[in-house]
Amino acid sequence: MDDVEIEDVDENGNVLAAEGGQPPNNWSLFLAAGDALSPYGCYLLAALAALLASLVYLAARRRRRGGRASPLSGEDAEAEAAARRREALEASRQRMQLEQDAVAAVFREKQQKAQEEKRRQKIQDWDNVRLGNTLRGGRLPRSDDQDAANAAIRAKTADKKPLRRSEYNPLSGEGGGGSCSWRPGRRGPTSGG
């Protein structure tokens, strides 16, 4: 005997699910969707390829930007980048100004120490002169000692004889230099051929 299945059918001939029965299987839904989409399959395939290519492009762009996507438009992003550059420049200027202020403070301190040392040296020199010493701590020569020193200097200079006569000038051609004399050449172009 053949096994016969009895199915409930509606007015249009469609099979109804029996109570407690199974709904139509997934393969039948897949085949029904395939039949509906088959005339448009090449268009769907092209659309999926374009979607995949755009996703790959956007992922590469995101990696190049450092992993962060900018929700701003082009002008807004440029304005924000310019603002960040200005802030970085201002921070750099402030840092350099602080360094320069520190250098200037050290320089002012050295200048003050040098002026204080100079003032102290002037006071010491004045005290030395007032006590009869030289400016840097030695004794000032007495007038007798000074006359003797001047006489010794004059005697040394009188003993020396001049190396040349005062009227002798080898470039002038005068003053007893002999028969040789130098004269400058003619100005102008050279002649010859």
GROMACS elastic network, one bead per residue, 0.5 to 0.9 nm:
[ bonds ]
;  ai    aj funct       b0    kb
    1     4     6  0.89280   500
    7    15     6  0.66696   500
    7    16     6  0.73150   500
    7    17     6  0.81724   500
    7    18     6  0.76969   500
    8    14     6  0.84078   500
    8    15     6  0.58459   500
    8    16     6  0.53650   500
    8    17     6  0.73241   500
    8    18     6  0.70960   500
    9    12     6  0.77351   500
    9    13     6  0.54242   500
    9    14     6  0.54778   500
    9    16     6  0.56254   500
    9    17     6  0.89466   500
   10    13     6  0.53836   500
   10    14     6  0.55809   500
   10    15     6  0.65708   500
   10    16     6  0.66663   500
   11    14     6  0.74467   500
   12    15     6  0.89777   500
   17    20     6  0.81081   500
   17    21     6  0.58769   500
   17    22     6  0.67996   500
   17    23     6  0.63267   500
   17    24     6  0.81790   500
   18    22     6  0.76094   500
   18    23     6  0.87895   500
   19    22     6  0.85580   500
   22    25     6  0.79391   500
   24    27     6  0.84325   500
   24    28     6  0.67739   500
   24    29     6  0.77704   500
   25    28     6  0.57497   500
   25    29     6  0.70655   500
   26    29     6  0.51461   500
   26    30     6  0.62091   500
   26    31     6  0.86216   500
   27    31     6  0.60603   500
   27    32     6  0.84592   500
   28    31     6  0.51089   500
   28    32     6  0.60936   500
   28    33     6  0.86376   500
   29    32     6  0.50340   500
   29    33     6  0.61816   500
   29    34     6  0.85323   500
   30    33     6  0.51516   500
   30    34     6  0.60881   500
   30    35     6  0.86219   500
   31    35     6  0.61159   500
   31    36     6  0.86433   500
   32    35     6  0.51650   500
   32    36     6  0.63742   500
   32    37     6  0.87851   500
   33    36     6  0.51189   500
   33    37     6  0.61579   500
   33    38     6  0.84379   500
   34    37     6  0.51795   500
   34    38     6  0.57348   500
   34    41     6  0.89433   500
   35    38     6  0.54204   500
   35    39     6  0.81342   500
   36    39     6  0.73777   500
   36    40     6  0.85426   500
   37    40     6  0.54562   500
   37    41     6  0.60844   500
   37    44     6  0.86819   500
   38    41     6  0.51378   500
   38    42     6  0.84846   500
   39    42     6  0.80248   500
   39    43     6  0.88869   500
   40    43     6  0.54380   500
   40    44     6  0.62887   500
   40    45     6  0.87551   500
   41    44     6  0.50819   500
   41    45     6  0.61055   500
   41    46     6  0.86708   500
   42    45     6  0.50083   500
   42    46     6  0.62165   500
   42    47     6  0.86262   500
   43    46     6  0.51657   500
   43    47     6  0.61920   500
   43    48     6  0.86487   500
   44    47     6  0.50643   500
   44    48     6  0.61551   500
   44    49     6  0.86300   500
   45    48     6  0.51679   500
   45    49     6  0.62514   500
   45    50     6  0.87299   500
   46    49     6  0.50963   500
   46    50     6  0.62191   500
   46    51     6  0.86156   500
   47    50     6  0.51343   500
   47    51     6  0.61550   500
   47    52     6  0.86197   500
   48    51     6  0.50469   500
   48    52     6  0.61402   500
   48    53     6  0.86363   500
   49    52     6  0.50903   500
   49    53     6  0.61628   500
   49    54     6  0.86379   500
   50    53     6  0.51164   500
   50    54     6  0.61543   500
   50    55     6  0.86152   500
   51    54     6  0.52285   500
   51    55     6  0.62496   500
   51    56     6  0.87617   500
   52    55     6  0.51494   500
   52    56     6  0.63132   500
   52    57     6  0.87097   500
   53    56     6  0.51700   500
   53    57     6  0.62033   500
   53    58     6  0.86782   500
   54    57     6  0.50454   500
   54    58     6  0.61242   500
   54    59     6  0.85699   500
   55    58     6  0.51826   500
   55    59     6  0.61375   500
   55    60     6  0.86812   500
   56    59     6  0.51674   500
   56    60     6  0.62917   500
   56    61     6  0.86702   500
   57    60     6  0.52503   500
   57    61     6  0.62121   500
   57    62     6  0.86640   500
   58    61     6  0.50177   500
   58    62     6  0.61098   500
   58    63     6  0.86677   500
   59    62     6  0.51197   500
   59    63     6  0.63441   500
   59    64     6  0.88097   500
   59    67     6  0.89492   500
   60    63     6  0.51195   500
   60    64     6  0.63378   500
   60    65     6  0.88252   500
   61    64     6  0.51228   500
   61    65     6  0.63723   500
   61    66     6  0.89029   500
   61    67     6  0.86317   500
   61    69     6  0.87894   500
   62    65     6  0.52222   500
   62    66     6  0.65831   500
   62    67     6  0.51718   500
   62    68     6  0.62210   500
   62    69     6  0.60042   500
   62    70     6  0.89602   500
   63    66     6  0.53227   500
   63    68     6  0.78047   500
   64    67     6  0.71208   500
   65    68     6  0.63535   500
   65    69     6  0.74035   500
   65    70     6  0.88262   500
   66    69     6  0.84355   500
   69    72     6  0.89034   500
   70    73     6  0.78883   500
   70    77     6  0.75021   500
   71    77     6  0.86302   500
   72    75     6  0.79905   500
   72    76     6  0.56747   500
   72    77     6  0.56342   500
   73    76     6  0.53245   500
   73    77     6  0.60415   500
   73    78     6  0.86356   500
   74    77     6  0.51665   500
   74    78     6  0.61931   500
   74    79     6  0.86417   500
   75    78     6  0.50923   500
   75    79     6  0.61316   500
   75    80     6  0.85550   500
   76    79     6  0.50600   500
   76    80     6  0.61027   500
   76    81     6  0.85409   500
   77    80     6  0.50574   500
   77    81     6  0.60711   500
   77    82     6  0.85386   500
   78    81     6  0.50144   500
   78    82     6  0.60627   500
   78    83     6  0.85300   500
   79    82     6  0.50782   500
   79    83     6  0.61613   500
   79    84     6  0.86537   500
   80    83     6  0.50448   500
   80    84     6  0.62321   500
   80    85     6  0.86642   500
   81    84     6  0.50553   500
   81    85     6  0.62031   500
   81    86     6  0.86608   500
   82    85     6  0.50333   500
   82    86     6  0.61902   500
   82    87     6  0.86222   500
   83    86     6  0.50884   500
   83    87     6  0.61993   500
   83    88     6  0.86211   500
   84    87     6  0.50777   500
   84    88     6  0.61329   500
   84    89     6  0.85303   500
   85    88     6  0.50754   500
   85    89     6  0.60471   500
   85    90     6  0.85261   500
   86    89     6  0.50210   500
   86    90     6  0.60587   500
   86    91     6  0.85484   500
   87    90     6  0.50739   500
   87    91     6  0.61303   500
   87    92     6  0.85513   500
   88    91     6  0.50798   500
   88    92     6  0.61335   500
   88    93     6  0.86031   500
   89    92     6  0.50308   500
   89    93     6  0.61448   500
   89    94     6  0.86350   500
   90    93     6  0.50099   500
   90    94     6  0.61727   500
   90    95     6  0.86027   500
   91    94     6  0.51215   500
   91    95     6  0.61955   500
   91    96     6  0.86742   500
   92    95     6  0.50981   500
   92    96     6  0.62140   500
   92    97     6  0.85462   500
   93    96     6  0.51214   500
   93    97     6  0.60195   500
   93    98     6  0.85979   500
   94    98     6  0.61854   500
   94    99     6  0.86668   500
   95    98     6  0.52049   500
   95    99     6  0.63831   500
   95   100     6  0.87213   500
   96    99     6  0.50446   500
   96   100     6  0.61248   500
   96   101     6  0.85515   500
   97   101     6  0.60262   500
   97   102     6  0.85766   500
   98   101     6  0.50353   500
   98   102     6  0.62543   500
   98   103     6  0.87146   500
   99   102     6  0.51593   500
   99   103     6  0.63348   500
   99   104     6  0.86652   500
  100   103     6  0.50426   500
  100   104     6  0.60638   500
  100   105     6  0.85446   500
  101   105     6  0.60948   500
  101   106     6  0.86790   500
  102   105     6  0.51087   500
  102   106     6  0.63673   500
  102   107     6  0.86848   500
  103   106     6  0.52120   500
  103   107     6  0.62225   500
  103   108     6  0.86987   500
  104   108     6  0.60810   500
  104   109     6  0.85326   500
  105   108     6  0.51285   500
  105   109     6  0.61844   500
  105   110     6  0.86907   500
  106   109     6  0.51095   500
  106   110     6  0.62919   500
  106   111     6  0.86588   500
  107   110     6  0.51122   500
  107   111     6  0.61375   500
  107   112     6  0.86348   500
  108   112     6  0.61234   500
  108   113     6  0.85949   500
  109   112     6  0.51434   500
  109   113     6  0.62460   500
  109   114     6  0.86389   500
  110   113     6  0.50828   500
  110   114     6  0.61161   500
  110   115     6  0.85991   500
  111   114     6  0.50586   500
  111   115     6  0.61325   500
  111   116     6  0.85279   500
  112   115     6  0.50971   500
  112   116     6  0.60596   500
  112   117     6  0.85193   500
  113   116     6  0.50557   500
  113   117     6  0.60949   500
  113   118     6  0.85452   500
  114   117     6  0.50429   500
  114   118     6  0.60889   500
  114   119     6  0.85860   500
  115   119     6  0.60786   500
  115   120     6  0.84935   500
  116   119     6  0.50969   500
  116   120     6  0.61019   500
  116   121     6  0.85623   500
  117   120     6  0.50605   500
  117   121     6  0.60976   500
  117   122     6  0.86443   500
  118   121     6  0.50548   500
  118   122     6  0.62306   500
  118   123     6  0.87009   500
  119   122     6  0.51330   500
  119   123     6  0.63100   500
  119   124     6  0.86592   500
  120   123     6  0.51380   500
  120   124     6  0.62187   500
  120   125     6  0.86611   500
  121   125     6  0.60697   500
  121   126     6  0.85596   500
  122   125     6  0.50056   500
  122   126     6  0.61135   500
  122   127     6  0.85703   500
  123   126     6  0.51383   500
  123   127     6  0.62200   500
  123   128     6  0.86562   500
  124   127     6  0.50995   500
  124   128     6  0.62095   500
  124   129     6  0.87270   500
  124   135     6  0.82406   500
  124   136     6  0.85040   500
  125   128     6  0.50188   500
  125   129     6  0.62036   500
  125   130     6  0.85507   500
  125   133     6  0.88848   500
  125   134     6  0.79204   500
  125   136     6  0.65534   500
  125   137     6  0.79385   500
  126   129     6  0.51505   500
  126   130     6  0.61095   500
  126   131     6  0.86011   500
  126   135     6  0.74536   500
  127   130     6  0.50731   500
  127   131     6  0.61972   500
  127   132     6  0.86962   500
  127   133     6  0.85965   500
  127   135     6  0.87159   500
  128   131     6  0.51245   500
  128   132     6  0.62666   500
  128   134     6  0.63003   500
  128   135     6  0.59505   500
  128   136     6  0.74919   500
  128   137     6  0.63713   500
  128   138     6  0.85809   500
  128   139     6  0.89483   500
  129   132     6  0.50610   500
  129   133     6  0.53041   500
  129   134     6  0.59880   500
  129   135     6  0.60709   500
  129   137     6  0.88211   500
  129   140     6  0.84733   500
  130   133     6  0.74498   500
  131   134     6  0.89441   500
  132   139     6  0.66621   500
  132   140     6  0.62670   500
  133   136     6  0.78741   500
  133   137     6  0.58466   500
  133   138     6  0.53941   500
  133   140     6  0.51482   500
  133   141     6  0.88631   500
  134   137     6  0.53997   500
  134   139     6  0.52242   500
  134   140     6  0.50350   500
  134   141     6  0.86183   500
  135   138     6  0.72851   500
  135   139     6  0.87755   500
  135   140     6  0.86510   500
  139   142     6  0.88985   500
  141   144     6  0.80563   500
  141   145     6  0.58906   500
  141   146     6  0.60146   500
  142   145     6  0.52261   500
  142   146     6  0.60866   500
  142   147     6  0.87694   500
  143   147     6  0.62318   500
  143   148     6  0.86913   500
  144   147     6  0.52925   500
  144   148     6  0.63963   500
  144   149     6  0.87342   500
  145   148     6  0.51922   500
  145   149     6  0.62288   500
  145   150     6  0.87419   500
  146   149     6  0.50934   500
  146   150     6  0.62423   500
  146   151     6  0.86816   500
  147   150     6  0.51607   500
  147   151     6  0.62213   500
  147   152     6  0.86908   500
  148   151     6  0.51542   500
  148   152     6  0.62707   500
  148   153     6  0.87729   500
  149   152     6  0.51840   500
  149   153     6  0.63780   500
  149   154     6  0.87894   500
  150   153     6  0.51578   500
  150   154     6  0.62667   500
  150   155     6  0.87097   500
  151   154     6  0.50908   500
  151   155     6  0.61808   500
  151   156     6  0.87236   500
  152   155     6  0.51613   500
  152   156     6  0.63714   500
  152   157     6  0.89020   500
  153   156     6  0.52572   500
  153   157     6  0.64832   500
  153   158     6  0.87858   500
  154   157     6  0.53160   500
  154   158     6  0.62042   500
  154   159     6  0.88472   500
  155   158     6  0.51685   500
  155   159     6  0.63984   500
  156   159     6  0.54931   500
  156   160     6  0.69568   500
  157   160     6  0.55746   500
  157   161     6  0.85568   500
  158   161     6  0.76229   500
  160   163     6  0.89168   500
  161   164     6  0.88828   500
  162   165     6  0.70870   500
  162   166     6  0.85616   500
  164   167     6  0.84330   500
  164   168     6  0.70733   500
  165   168     6  0.55421   500
  165   169     6  0.89541   500
  166   169     6  0.81727   500
  167   174     6  0.85061   500
  167   175     6  0.61313   500
  168   172     6  0.86097   500
  168   174     6  0.73657   500
  168   175     6  0.53112   500
  168   176     6  0.74515   500
  168   177     6  0.75031   500
  169   172     6  0.56850   500
  169   173     6  0.71674   500
  169   174     6  0.69724   500
  169   175     6  0.69465   500
  169   177     6  0.82146   500
  170   173     6  0.59534   500
  170   174     6  0.75073   500
  170   175     6  0.82854   500
  170   177     6  0.68951   500
  170   181     6  0.79232   500
  170   182     6  0.82657   500
  171   174     6  0.81905   500
  171   181     6  0.77522   500
  171   182     6  0.65474   500
  171   183     6  0.83188   500
  172   175     6  0.82210   500
  172   181     6  0.77546   500
  172   182     6  0.74769   500
  172   183     6  0.82955   500
  173   176     6  0.81680   500
  173   177     6  0.68254   500
  173   178     6  0.86470   500
  173   179     6  0.88913   500
  173   180     6  0.76107   500
  173   182     6  0.61728   500
  173   183     6  0.78284   500
  174   177     6  0.65343   500
  174   178     6  0.87413   500
  174   181     6  0.79365   500
  175   178     6  0.84697   500
  176   179     6  0.83452   500
  177   180     6  0.70928   500
  177   181     6  0.76282   500
  178   181     6  0.76762   500
  184   187     6  0.87811   500
  186   189     6  0.88028   500
  186   190     6  0.89862   500
  187   190     6  0.86676   500
